[in-house]
């Protein structure tokens, strides 16, 4: 289990008659939340399966490519970045690595901060929203990346990632102009969706490792039960305030989203759009459950293509090991396995592991039917008996 260095900002959106008018942010704490490299791989691999457009060869290549740039550390060391390789890569590869890392780190942060539990709480991508939610979240606008179905409130998460070529990994003082620009758009998105709960995670990749700025709206229901066990230092008390410009309706770029919104296929049972919903909170859980046939069908296809690895709680597990050697010698290899069916799990042991990672434990992550394990190539590959024992712990 690796870690990233994080600082948390609390911000307030000042609203007027026309919507969001200004944002004021202040850095409140710093710390080093744990991040599972297996979870980073899992979140990105699961997204591929849900889109139904990537076969296992392409998925394995994407995993290998990501692990060629991002590496875990022994024990609780920092998540690392191969900056020379990253800087030598094309712009679209650098974006791929930063975006994948951003999504994984944001999900790890959601566990550390809000108590989101893989398998227990729903998770949807705004790029492939279930049909019911398409009426809730309009298409022609900026939008976040992931939707976490927490017990208290549906929480939208925005993940951003950037390469930072500075000795000081966190930008000094106030936030950066790109962070400001994105917060402006997200603040207005929230206002337009009845003050929808949201947060932004901004990852920095550099020679110092992986750092992340986390922006949390003041007064959000998601802040009510924040976990603080990983915090080790206070933040700066210097406020950062900026105005929110109003969009010009004459500009097409201000009115449309950056990419087309994808939806579930119309021929999937339960996936049709039944019209606008009254609000996101009342329908997120139902919409996620309605997407389950699509998820299960994708998992069944993956399960049918792989070789048997073993069993877990009496359920067959199939999959393969893939090395992260797309850009040079491998440092890690990953097991990507699919369970024949879902297995109910007690997540308390996994949460204890996140709070205080034990030396020598496997970096393992199980979300639904998708299992990922990442381990160094210079150590013996773990036996299935060991994998099963740690999953049952």
Secondary structure in CASP SS format (residue, H / E / C, confidence):
PFRMAT SS
TARGET T0000
AUTHOR 0000-0000-0000
METHOD secondary structure of the structure
MODEL  1
X C 1.00
X E 1.00
X E 1.00
X C 1.00
X E 1.00
X E 1.00
X E 1.00
X E 1.00
X E 1.00
X E 1.00
X E 1.00
X E 1.00
X E 1.00
X E 1.00
X E 1.00
X E 1.00
X C 1.00
X C 1.00
X E 1.00
X E 1.00
X E 1.00
X E 1.00
X E 1.00
X E 1.00
X E 1.00
X E 1.00
X E 1.00
X E 1.00
X E 1.00
X E 1.00
X E 1.00
X C 1.00
X C 1.00
X E 1.00
X E 1.00
X C 1.00
X H 1.00
X H 1.00
X H 1.00
X H 1.00
X H 1.00
X H 1.00
X H 1.00
X H 1.00
X H 1.00
X H 1.00
X H 1.00
X H 1.00
X H 1.00
X H 1.00
X H 1.00
X C 1.00
X C 1.00
X C 1.00
X C 1.00
X H 1.00
X H 1.00
X H 1.00
X H 1.00
X H 1.00
X H 1.00
X H 1.00
X H 1.00
X H 1.00
X H 1.00
X H 1.00
X H 1.00
X H 1.00
X H 1.00
X E 1.00
X E 1.00
X C 1.00
X C 1.00
X C 1.00
X C 1.00
X C 1.00
X C 1.00
X E 1.00
X C 1.00
X E 1.00
X E 1.00
X C 1.00
X H 1.00
X H 1.00
X H 1.00
X H 1.00
X H 1.00
X C 1.00
X C 1.00
X C 1.00
X H 1.00
X H 1.00
X H 1.00
X H 1.00
X H 1.00
X H 1.00
X H 1.00
X H 1.00
X H 1.00
X H 1.00
X H 1.00
X H 1.00
X H 1.00
X H 1.00
X H 1.00
X H 1.00
X H 1.00
X H 1.00
X H 1.00
X H 1.00
X H 1.00
X H 1.00
X H 1.00
X H 1.00
X C 1.00
X C 1.00
X C 1.00
X E 1.00
X C 1.00
X C 1.00
X E 1.00
X E 1.00
X E 1.00
X E 1.00
X E 1.00
X C 1.00
X C 1.00
X E 1.00
X E 1.00
X C 1.00
X H 1.00
X H 1.00
X H 1.00
X H 1.00
X C 1.00
X C 1.00
X C 1.00
X C 1.00
X C 1.00
X C 1.00
X C 1.00
X C 1.00
X C 1.00
X C 1.00
X C 1.00
X E 1.00
X E 1.00
X E 1.00
X E 1.00
X C 1.00
X C 1.00
X C 1.00
X C 1.00
X E 1.00
X E 1.00
X E 1.00
X E 1.00
X E 1.00
X E 1.00
X E 1.00
X E 1.00
X E 1.00
X E 1.00
X C 1.00
X C 1.00
X C 1.00
X C 1.00
X C 1.00
X C 1.00
X C 1.00
X C 1.00
X C 1.00
X C 1.00
X C 1.00
X C 1.00
X C 1.00
X H 1.00
X H 1.00
X H 1.00
X H 1.00
X H 1.00
X H 1.00
X H 1.00
X H 1.00
X H 1.00
X H 1.00
X H 1.00
X H 1.00
X H 1.00
X H 1.00
X H 1.00
X H 1.00
X C 1.00
X C 1.00
X C 1.00
X C 1.00
X C 1.00
X E 1.00
X E 1.00
X E 1.00
X E 1.00
X E 1.00
X E 1.00
X E 1.00
X E 1.00
X E 1.00
X C 1.00
X C 1.00
X E 1.00
X E 1.00
X E 1.00
X E 1.00
X E 1.00
X E 1.00
X E 1.00
X E 1.00
X E 1.00
X C 1.00
X C 1.00
X C 1.00
X H 1.00
X H 1.00
X H 1.00
X C 1.00
X C 1.00
X C 1.00
X C 1.00
X C 1.00
X C 1.00
X C 1.00
X E 1.00
X E 1.00
X E 1.00
X E 1.00
X C 1.00
X C 1.00
X C 1.00
X C 1.00
X C 1.00
X E 1.00
X E 1.00
X E 1.00
X E 1.00
X C 1.00
X C 1.00
X C 1.00
X C 1.00
X C 1.00
X C 1.00
X C 1.00
X C 1.00
X H 1.00
X H 1.00
X H 1.00
X H 1.00
X C 1.00
X C 1.00
X C 1.00
X C 1.00
X C 1.00
X C 1.00
X E 1.00
X E 1.00
X C 1.00
X C 1.00
X C 1.00
X C 1.00
X C 1.00
X C 1.00
X C 1.00
X C 1.00
X C 1.00
X C 1.00
X C 1.00
X C 1.00
X C 1.00
X C 1.00
X C 1.00
X C 1.00
X H 1.00
X H 1.00
X H 1.00
X H 1.00
X H 1.00
X H 1.00
X H 1.00
X H 1.00
X H 1.00
X H 1.00
X H 1.00
X C 1.00
X H 1.00
X H 1.00
X H 1.00
X H 1.00
X H 1.00
X H 1.00
X H 1.00
X H 1.00
X H 1.00
X H 1.00
X H 1.00
X H 1.00
X H 1.00
X H 1.00
X C 1.00
X E 1.00
X E 1.00
X E 1.00
X E 1.00
X E 1.00
X E 1.00
X C 1.00
X C 1.00
X E 1.00
X E 1.00
X E 1.00
X E 1.00
X E 1.00
X E 1.00
X E 1.00
X E 1.00
X E 1.00
X C 1.00
X C 1.00
X C 1.00
X C 1.00
X C 1.00
X C 1.00
X C 1.00
X C 1.00
X E 1.00
X E 1.00
X E 1.00
X E 1.00
X E 1.00
X E 1.00
X E 1.00
X E 1.00
X C 1.00
X C 1.00
X C 1.00
X C 1.00
X C 1.00
X C 1.00
X C 1.00
X C 1.00
X H 1.00
X H 1.00
X H 1.00
X H 1.00
X H 1.00
X H 1.00
X H 1.00
X H 1.00
X C 1.00
X C 1.00
X C 1.00
X C 1.00
X C 1.00
X C 1.00
X C 1.00
X E 1.00
X E 1.00
X E 1.00
X E 1.00
X E 1.00
X C 1.00
X C 1.00
X E 1.00
X E 1.00
X E 1.00
X E 1.00
X E 1.00
X E 1.00
X E 1.00
X C 1.00
X C 1.00
X C 1.00
X C 1.00
X C 1.00
X C 1.00
X C 1.00
X H 1.00
X H 1.00
X H 1.00
X H 1.00
X H 1.00
X H 1.00
X H 1.00
X H 1.00
X H 1.00
X C 1.00
END
